[in-house]
């Protein structure tokens, strides 16, 4: 299982990349995609809206199950990865790069400090 | 401590994703449910379904007991044949669905759902009331399902017998690779041609048998398949799952299993209630539903709304049809609804249109 050191993580199995300009990119972890199995559909409900940390912003449907997606930090959802519309399997194949889900313009960048390191996250899923 | 089947080491060596299924540590998938599903539709898949329960009935009065216990006609069942049936309570609710194998005139094997082994066994003992000799042999029997269009070719490579000559719902005792007395049954739960191999683990090394079948199937594209694919395949084939689509609260008449009930076979448990329901007409029936919009996936428990968007039922099984590439479901709806009717399924508080369709969702070509 691959969990890059330069990313931050949540207990809800999301990864967060600090883009250094007040925005973050968010996706689900390698562990999460592996647990979900074949992903068939991603829906982002709150595009363009400001959403609180820990609130649901969308869902991911796999063949076997459905799972909600939660905001790792508060802020406005600026973009979503439109390639996922036709190729949701990008999340299975490349969860940290082509399988990214949304970008958030953070309302409070200090929330980044509450996120988990790769090491912490790997302990949670061990 | 979860129970493990005799094939557990195989699952571990294949790195299967394991889940608790009715107290058994079972593979839900090996690599991908979608790939496993497609392998069964186009080539072949190999499943460990040893969690299923087996109960043996022996003695002169076995048929008489089974005739009371189940709704189908056991008198017509000849040695070498298997019969799909259900057992009901007095009120008509389904205790379980099962296969009865007629091993000889006086010996029958009942194959029951893993989740119901204890409940069924107690119920069978109660109905039996000392007439037949009954034993729960679930722990001795491993069950391997080989399913898919290439399954006959694969099995034929490792036996001198002719599995392809076994008619549907019949079985033969065969030598498969070096193992004698494998009960080879032309049955399955995928909607595809295939076999189920009952193996007594005291005489048969099932891990070795599994590997021999995999080796024989390699050139035909055989894939190990988990319970995830088993579920998506059976749903596509419109086959009911006990605990979801049929329960103690539903009758065979409501659950599209009325064809199993043989009214003129004499008395059986539940007959009175079922006759009454038949005369009065069922109020609800199990229907098949297909989502209009692609990618909307109905799941068990989601509400079904009628055309006026009033709640009319609940999804009992749902998921993605890998073959149709759309969401499909089964659920109970008022019996006066019909194929072609437009209804809705609520997915996370939004109503999405779907249509009542004829079951099964998928029919195999040959």
Interface residues (C-beta under 8 A of the other chain):
Chain A: X34 X35 X37 X38 X40 X41 X59 X61 X63 X64 X65 X66
Chain B: X17 X28 X29 X32 X33 X34 X37 X228 X231 X232 X295 X296 X297 X299 X319 X320 X322 X348
